[in-house]
């Protein structure tokens, strides 16, 4: 992978029209469609939470370039949240209810991971509040590891263009290209705020041990929550899958159609995180991501506005 090109991160204020996008936007593949569509339910609340946490962390940043990167990251994530919120309306137009799962996601980010976890105001005292803020920055770094590697997977992927609806493919590839573009920011911010390299290493391993199973659970449950409302018999099979079987199906479908990354891909990405020499700079190709953004229909239109 190439080293990232040093440039200022900027938000591309894209717009998408899903009026002609079918529910199964990956042709003849309801499994991959619903697994990926579940991301629309997870990201709006999650990425706004990223922005809130990072806005709180900005006063602690003493490096000017890192501060500029964090500010650019916040602007990009805010646009990502709005784009996936609009995609929720697309799901509702196809007769799928999103409210129950979205409420669970909002509880996760608003209550469990909020400024006062579980509403316990005493936990907002100054000494705890700073450590809790840094821990949440670390959680974001672990999550962003997956968005970064999935972004590079999407940049390398050819099956979506062959099998998918052009508008939905552009939404995901625009978003994931920006994840590759800013893939180092969360990691660098967490390292910047930690007091020691040992503490940084131990903390990021402990946080990944929490984030990885939660990431798998919410991706799986998001897809199942949509599939159980779909009249297609193949989709209903996904709705009945327990997580171990779903992960096996993810492996099989990923190997056969390449419409989704395989479970082994996600496991290998997690194992790379364990190395003391790990840095997300090696997890993607910035020039490749920028090349996609230069030809993305939505990004190009946003640039002309």
N, C-alpha and C positions, 0 to 999 in steps of 0.2 A: 504494500500500500504506500502511496505517496504521502509525504509530509504535507500538512495543511498549508494552503496559501494564506499568508497573513493579510487579512483585509478586515474591514469593518463589517460586522454583522448588521444586516438590515432586514426589516420586515417587508415582505411583499404582500400587499393587501389584495389578495386574490378573491375571486368570486366564482362560484360554481352553480350551474343550473342542472338539477337532477330530474327535471320534468319527464325526460324520456329515458331515464335510467331504470332498467328492470330490477325487480327484487333480487333475482339471482344474476348479479352483474358479471360474475364469472360463468361463462356459458357452460351449462350442463354440470355444474359443480356446486350444489347447495351447501355441501360441507364447508368448503373453503370460503364461500360467500358469507355464511353466517359467522364463522370464526373471525373473519376479518371485519365484518360489519359490527361485531360486538365491541370493537375498538371505538366506534362512534359513541357508545354509551359510557365508556370509561374516560375518554380524554377531555371532554369539556370541563368537568369539575377538577380533574387531576391537573390539567395544565394551568388553570386559574390558580390552583393551590401552589404550583411551582412559582408563579408570578408573585403571589403574596409572600411566600417564604423568602424569595430572592430580594424583594423590596425591603424586607426587614434586615437581610444580611448585608445590603449595600453599605451601610455606615461602617461596617467592620472591615471593608476591603481597603487595603492601603496601597495596592498596586494599580497604577492608572490604566494600564492596558487591560488588566483583568476586570477592572470596573467597567470599562467600555464594552468588553465582551459580555459581561453579565447584563448590562443594560440592553445590548442587542438581543441576547437570549430572551429576556423578558418580553421584548416587543414581538419577537417571532412566536413565542409560545402563546401570547394573547391572540394572535391571528389564527394559530392552529385551533385554539379552543372554539373560536367563532365558526370556523369552517366545519368542524365536526358537529357543532350544535345544529347547523343547518342540515347536516346529513341526518340528524335525528328526525327532522321533519319529513325527509324522504322516506324513512322507515315507517313513520306514522301514516303517510299517504298510501303505503302498501298494506295498511291494516294491522301493523304490529305495534303493540303498546310498549313503550320504553320506560314508563314512570317507575315501576317497581324496582327495576335494576338500577336506574339512575339514582333513586332515593338511597339505595345501599351504598353506592359510590360516593354520594354527597356526605353520607354519615362517615364513611372511611376518612375522607379528606377534611371534612368540617368539624367532626367531633373527635374521632380517634387520633387524627394527626393535626388537629387544630392548635391554636395558641394555648388553650386551656384544655388538655386532654380529658375527655369525658365530662367537661364542664366544671372541673375542679379548679376554682379560681386561685386557690393557694399555690398551685403549680406555676402561676405566672410571676411569682417572686423573682427578683432580678437574677440571683445566682442560678436558679433552675432554668429560667427562661432562656438564658444565653446558651446553656448546654443543650437544651431541647431544640433551639434554633439550629445549632451546628449539627445535631443528630438528624434533623429533617433535611438539611443540606446534603448530608451523607446518603440519606434514603433516595433523594433525587439523583445523586451521582450514580447509585446502583441502578435505578430505573433507566437513566439515560445511557447506561452501558448497553442495555437491550435495544433501546430506540436507535442507538448508533449502529449496532451490528445489523439490526433489521433494515436500517436505512441502506447500508452497503449491500445487503442481500437484494433489496428492491432495485438498486442501481444496476446490479448484475442480472436481474431477472428479465426474461424475454417472454414468459408465458402470459403475463397480464395483457400486454399489447395484442397478443395473438387471440386470447380467449375472453377479454374483458371489455366492458363498457368504457369508452374513451374518457368520459368525464370523471367517473369514479377512479379509474386508473390514474388520471392526472392528479386528482386530489391526494391520493396516497403517495404517489411518487414525488410530487412537489413537497409534501410534508416530510417524507423520509429523506429527501435530498437535503432539506434544511437540518434534519437531525444529524446527517453526516457532516454538514458544514459547521455546526456548533458542538460537535461531539466531545470536545475537550473541556468545555466551559464548566460543566457541573463538577467534574473530577478535579479540575484545577482549583475551583472555589473551595471545595471541601478540604483539599490539601492545604490551601492557604489559611484556612481557619483552624486547623488542628495544631496543637502545640508541639507535637513531636512526630517524627516519621514513624516511630514504633506505634504510637497511639493511632496515627492515621491508618497504618496497615491493619492493625487489629480491629479497629472500628469498621473499616470498610468490609472486612471479611464477615464480621458479626452481622452487619446490616444486610449484606448480600444473602446470608443464610435466612433472613426474614423475608427479603424482597422477592427472591426467586420463587418460593412456593406461592406467595401471594400473587405474584405476576401470573403464574400458571393458572391459579384458581380463578382469578377475575377474567382472564382471557377466555377460559373454558366456560365459565358460567355466563358470561356475556353472550357468547355464541349459542349456548343452550337455551337461554331465555328468549332468543329470537326464533330459534328452530322449533321450539315447542308450539309456537303460534302459526307456523307455516303448514299449509295443507299438503305440501309435497311429502310423499311417503319417505323419500330419502332424507329429507330434513328432519322428519320426526324420529328417525333412527339416531341422529345426532343428539336430539333432546333427551333420549333415554340412556345415553352413554355415561357411565361413571368416568371419572377423570383418568384412571389408568387405561381404560379402553379408548378414550378420546385421544390420549397421547399416542397410543399405538396407531390409531387411524391417522393422526397428524403425520406420523412417520411414513405410513404407507402412501397417503395422498401426496405428501411432499415429494417423495421419491418418484411417484408415477406421473403426476401432472405438473409439478414444480409451481403450483399456484399458491402454496404455503411453505414456509420454512419447516424443515423436519424438527422433531423433538431433539434429535441428536445434535443438530445445529445449535439449538439453544443451550444444551448441556455443555458442548464444547466451548461456547462463548463464555459460559460461567466459569469453566475450569481455567480459561486464560486469565480471568480476573484474579485468581488466587496468586499468581506469580508476583513476587516482590518487584519485579521489573516491569510490571504491567503499566501501560499508559494508553488511553484511547486514541492517541495520535496514530497508533499502528492499526487501528480497527476500521479504517475507511480511506477513501480516496477523495479528497476535497475537490480536485480538479474535475473528476468524473461527476460529482454532485453538482458543481457549478455548471457543467456542460448540460446536464439535464435541465437545470433551472433556466438556462438560456434558451431552451427550446420548448419548455412547458407552455402550452397554450394559455393557461391561467396566469402564470407568472409573467409571460410576455405582455399580456393585456394589462396587467397591473402596472407594469413598467411604463406603459404608454399613457396612463392616466395622470 
